[in-house]
Amino acid sequence: MMLEVKNIHFSYNGLEALKGVSLTVEEGSVVTIIGPNGAGKSTTMKAICGVKGLTEGEIWFQNRRVDGLATEEIVGLGITQVPEGRRIFPHMNVLENLEMGAYSLKSKTIVQTNLDKVFKIFPILQERRNQTGGSMSGGEQQMLAIARALMSNPKLILMDEPTLGLSPIMCQSLADIIVRLNKEQGMTILLVEQNARMALGLATWGYVLEGGKIALADTSENLKKNEKVTQVYLGQ
């Protein structure tokens, strides 16, 4: 098992945001977490990355316990995040943003190899390598955020609301990119997404997070047939 999250709890100012969340991600898979706003989805992602400290529970990555490690150590082990809202560096150009994603790599040769890979996946970024990130469209900024994450040679990518605020056409483009990363690059992906229909279409396994707890866990196909999921999250 690549990732194991075991009974994690987290509190904000005395209010418990995560109440015993457990989940697993197998190597080479796409797993999704869906749920309403405020359910704890982003908090779960941040906890895995070491941004948020736990009050209880454990997180294991490739048979190594990682909760309590600094974020840069976790990145070095092979976990990286595409954060909600993209969080690119708006005043830096595309190339500089990508180089920031490779800050943990010591070899210039590896950095250049990774640049070549992401430019092949996102040719628009190569065309705009000297353009500032903040002057790009929302969809292009999201591509940049994903490409920046790829620069660190990750084994697991956490994607937090990648389609937020994007047009339906761009949402489909990003869905196609996720499929390519998984099928062609062998990338393991944990996806948090408000667009439940898209997320369950991309993933093989899904979790429904409500009120800081896992309410449902099943194959994506079964979740798409679940009466509650279809009514609350798929709008049927």
Secondary structure, DSSP 8 states (H G I E B T S, - for coil): --EEEEEEEEEETTEEEEEEEEEEE-TT-EEEEE--TTSSHHHHHHHHTTSS--SEEEEEETTEE-TTS-HHHHHHHTEEEE-TT----TTSBHHHHHHHHTTT---HHHHHHHHHHHHHH-HHHHHTTTSBGGGS-HHHHHHHHHHHHHTT--SEEEEESTTTT--HHHHHHHHHHHHHHHHTT--EEEEE-S-HHHHHHH-SEEEEEETTEEEEEEEHHHHHH-HHHHHHTS--
